[in-house]
């Protein structure tokens, strides 16, 4: 039986049309690879959770880093957000930003999960070192909620 040549096979196929994407590709999250950034973007887009709007993980990671960034070893106190009901304002509280990071981790593929965990682990160690334990905290809460915090002024 005669074999078709590759050129004949390609000519018989319809020409691919131009590719149009509904949205531009996501920007790379600082400190993470492009592959992990894309996996996070996909997980945010496909997950119907409270934190999962476009760029929420990047915002949470940026705010978590910013809270721990000032030099020095003085204790830091997370502040409650003014408006905890909307995802954008809730991320003002560093504990809620850490919640967002914890919620996205199980939704990622193994390599992306490992890379994000490697980025978050040193921040967690610094957070534990720079914050004080709260003896009156609810024991079933995640460890980052069992640290002393300042309330919102005026409340």
VOPAGU-2260 file (C-alpha; in pm, 1 decimal, decimal comma):
REM VOPAGU-2260
SITE   aa  ch    i         X         Y         Z
SITE  UNK   A    0       0,0       0,0       0,0
SITE  UNK   A    1     150,7     335,3     -98,7
SITE  UNK   A    2     232,7     581,7     168,2
SITE  UNK   A    3     127,7     946,9     161,2
SITE  UNK   A    4     407,3    1194,7     170,4
SITE  UNK   A    5     420,7    1437,9     465,6
SITE  UNK   A    6     373,7    1738,1     235,9
SITE  UNK   A    7      58,4    1583,8      90,8
SITE  UNK   A    8     -76,0    1518,3     439,2
SITE  UNK   A    9      -9,5    1878,7     545,0
SITE  UNK   A   10    -171,1    2013,2     228,0
SITE  UNK   A   11    -486,0    1809,3     293,5
SITE  UNK   A   12    -529,6    1958,5     640,6
SITE  UNK   A   13    -714,4    2288,2     670,5
SITE  UNK   A   14    -490,0    2584,1     743,8
SITE  UNK   A   15    -496,1    2687,4    1109,5
SITE  UNK   A   16    -668,2    3016,6    1167,8
SITE  UNK   A   17    -525,7    3300,2    1371,7
SITE  UNK   A   18    -518,6    3245,5    1745,2
SITE  UNK   A   19    -718,6    3486,9    1952,3
SITE  UNK   A   20    -715,4    3475,5    2328,2
SITE  UNK   A   21    -991,5    3615,6    2541,9
SITE  UNK   A   22    -740,3    3770,1    2779,3
SITE  UNK   A   23    -370,1    3848,4    2767,0
SITE  UNK   A   24    -129,3    3598,8    2922,1
SITE  UNK   A   25     -70,1    3656,9    3291,9
SITE  UNK   A   26     230,2    3851,0    3410,3
SITE  UNK   A   27     497,7    3653,8    3589,4
SITE  UNK   A   28     468,5    3666,7    3967,9
SITE  UNK   A   29     792,3    3808,4    4113,0
SITE  UNK   A   30    1001,0    3534,9    4270,6
SITE  UNK   A   31     824,0    3251,2    4086,0
SITE  UNK   A   32     885,3    3091,9    3748,5
SITE  UNK   A   33     667,1    3161,9    3447,4
SITE  UNK   A   34     535,3    2804,3    3456,6
SITE  UNK   A   35     427,9    2837,9    3820,1
SITE  UNK   A   36     274,9    3178,9    3751,6
SITE  UNK   A   37      69,4    3027,2    3469,4
SITE  UNK   A   38     -42,1    2736,7    3691,2
SITE  UNK   A   39    -150,6    2984,3    3960,7
SITE  UNK   A   40    -336,7    3191,7    3702,5
SITE  UNK   A   41    -520,7    2881,0    3579,5
SITE  UNK   A   42    -609,8    2772,8    3933,0
SITE  UNK   A   43    -742,3    3120,6    4015,1
SITE  UNK   A   44    -949,8    3128,2    3699,2
SITE  UNK   A   45   -1097,9    2779,7    3738,8
SITE  UNK   A   46   -1166,8    2783,7    4114,6
SITE  UNK   A   47   -1488,4    2931,1    4250,8
SITE  UNK   A   48   -1353,6    3031,4    4591,8
SITE  UNK   A   49   -1358,3    3356,2    4787,6
SITE  UNK   A   50    -992,8    3438,6    4719,2
SITE  UNK   A   51    -970,4    3331,8    4359,9
SITE  UNK   A   52    -997,9    3640,8    4149,6
SITE  UNK   A   53    -738,2    3722,2    3889,0
SITE  UNK   A   54    -410,2    3819,0    4055,3
SITE  UNK   A   55    -523,9    3745,1    4411,0
SITE  UNK   A   56    -232,6    3510,8    4480,2
SITE  UNK   A   57      18,6    3766,3    4356,3
SITE  UNK   A   58    -141,8    4033,3    4575,0
SITE  UNK   A   59    -143,1    3802,3    4878,3
SITE  UNK   A   60     223,5    3708,7    4829,2
SITE  UNK   A   61     320,6    4074,3    4779,4
SITE  UNK   A   62     136,8    4183,8    5096,7
SITE  UNK   A   63     281,5    3896,6    5298,2
SITE  UNK   A   64     632,1    3995,0    5186,4
SITE  UNK   A   65     565,7    4365,4    5250,8
SITE  UNK   A   66     451,9    4295,4    5607,4
SITE  UNK   A   67     777,7    4113,7    5680,0
SITE  UNK   A   68    1005,3    4338,0    5474,3
SITE  UNK   A   69    1098,3    4625,3    5708,0
SITE  UNK   A   70    1442,2    4558,9    5853,6
SITE  UNK   A   71    1490,1    4492,8    6220,2
SITE  UNK   A   72    1371,5    4239,6    6469,9
SITE  UNK   A   73    1102,6    4439,9    6647,5
SITE  UNK   A   74     774,0    4253,0    6694,1
SITE  UNK   A   75     513,1    4305,1    6426,3
SITE  UNK   A   76     139,4    4301,4    6482,7
SITE  UNK   A   77     -97,1    4215,1    6197,4
SITE  UNK   A   78    -381,2    4462,7    6156,5
SITE  UNK   A   79    -736,4    4366,0    6084,4
SITE  UNK   A   80    -876,6    4493,8    5757,6
SITE  UNK   A   81   -1140,2    4764,7    5749,6
SITE  UNK   A   82   -1367,1    4566,2    5518,7
SITE  UNK   A   83   -1321,4    4189,8    5567,1
SITE  UNK   A   84   -1617,3    4098,8    5345,7
SITE  UNK   A   85   -1457,4    4173,0    5007,6
SITE  UNK   A   86   -1147,6    3985,5    4887,1
SITE  UNK   A   87    -948,7    4295,8    4788,2
SITE  UNK   A   88    -982,7    4469,7    5123,3
SITE  UNK   A   89    -952,2    4150,8    5326,5
SITE  UNK   A   90    -599,5    4100,8    5193,3
SITE  UNK   A   91    -494,4    4412,6    5388,2
SITE  UNK   A   92    -479,9    4179,9    5687,9
SITE  UNK   A   93    -163,2    3973,1    5648,2
SITE  UNK   A   94    -335,1    3675,1    5808,6
SITE  UNK   A   95    -598,7    3676,9    5536,2
SITE  UNK   A   96    -324,2    3703,9    5274,5
SITE  UNK   A   97    -167,1    3392,6    5426,5
SITE  UNK   A   98    -511,6    3225,1    5413,0
SITE  UNK   A   99    -525,5    3297,3    5040,5
SITE  UNK   A  100    -183,3    3138,2    4990,2
SITE  UNK   A  101    -286,2    2833,3    5192,1
SITE  UNK   A  102    -608,0    2797,9    4990,3
SITE  UNK   A  103    -436,8    2808,7    4650,0
SITE  UNK   A  104    -165,7    2552,1    4736,6
SITE  UNK   A  105    -379,7    2234,1    4712,7
SITE  UNK   A  106    -521,8    2345,7    4377,9
SITE  UNK   A  107    -182,7    2362,7    4206,4
SITE  UNK   A  108       0,4    2084,5    4023,7
SITE  UNK   A  109     285,3    1927,9    4224,8
SITE  UNK   A  110     576,5    2128,0    4079,6
SITE  UNK   A  111     400,3    2462,6    4106,8
SITE  UNK   A  112     283,4    2375,2    4458,1
SITE  UNK   A  113     638,5    2290,0    4562,7
SITE  UNK   A  114     777,0    2613,1    4415,9
SITE  UNK   A  115     514,0    2831,1    4582,7
SITE  UNK   A  116     569,3    2646,9    4910,9
SITE  UNK   A  117     944,8    2710,1    4880,5
SITE  UNK   A  118     869,7    3080,7    4837,2
SITE  UNK   A  119     630,4    3093,0    5134,3
SITE  UNK   A  120     826,6    2880,9    5385,2
SITE  UNK   A  121    1100,8    3139,4    5461,7
SITE  UNK   A  122     831,1    3404,8    5498,7
SITE  UNK   A  123     647,6    3179,2    5744,8
SITE  UNK   A  124     964,4    3134,9    5950,2
SITE  UNK   A  125    1017,1    3511,0    5961,2
SITE  UNK   A  126     650,1    3566,4    6051,7
SITE  UNK   A  127     681,1    3322,0    6342,6
SITE  UNK   A  128     999,5    3489,8    6460,8
SITE  UNK   A  129     866,0    3848,7    6439,1
SITE  UNK   A  130     516,0    3803,0    6580,0
SITE  UNK   A  131     411,9    3711,1    6931,5
SITE  UNK   A  132     183,5    3422,2    7028,7
SITE  UNK   A  133    -169,1    3505,7    7136,1
SITE  UNK   A  134    -261,0    3305,2    7447,4
SITE  UNK   A  135    -631,4    3377,3    7397,5
SITE  UNK   A  136    -648,8    3267,6    7034,6
SITE  UNK   A  137    -888,0    2999,8    6919,9
SITE  UNK   A  138    -681,3    2674,4    6921,7
SITE  UNK   A  139    -837,6    2532,0    6604,6
SITE  UNK   A  140    -737,2    2835,9    6397,1
SITE  UNK   A  141    -439,8    2811,2    6160,2
SITE  UNK   A  142    -109,0    2894,6    6327,3
SITE  UNK   A  143     -83,8    3236,9    6159,8
SITE  UNK   A  144    -413,5    3341,0    6324,2
SITE  UNK   A  145    -281,8    3246,1    6668,1
SITE  UNK   A  146     -46,2    3545,9    6679,7
SITE  UNK   A  147    -111,0    3880,2    6854,9
SITE  UNK   A  148    -276,7    4140,6    6633,4
SITE  UNK   A  149    -382,1    4504,1    6655,3
SITE  UNK   A  150    -743,4    4591,4    6600,0
SITE  UNK   A  151    -867,0    4850,8    6355,7
SITE  UNK   A  152    -849,8    5201,6    6499,4
SITE  UNK   A  153   -1186,8    5361,3    6556,1
SITE  UNK   A  154   -1379,1    5037,6    6604,6
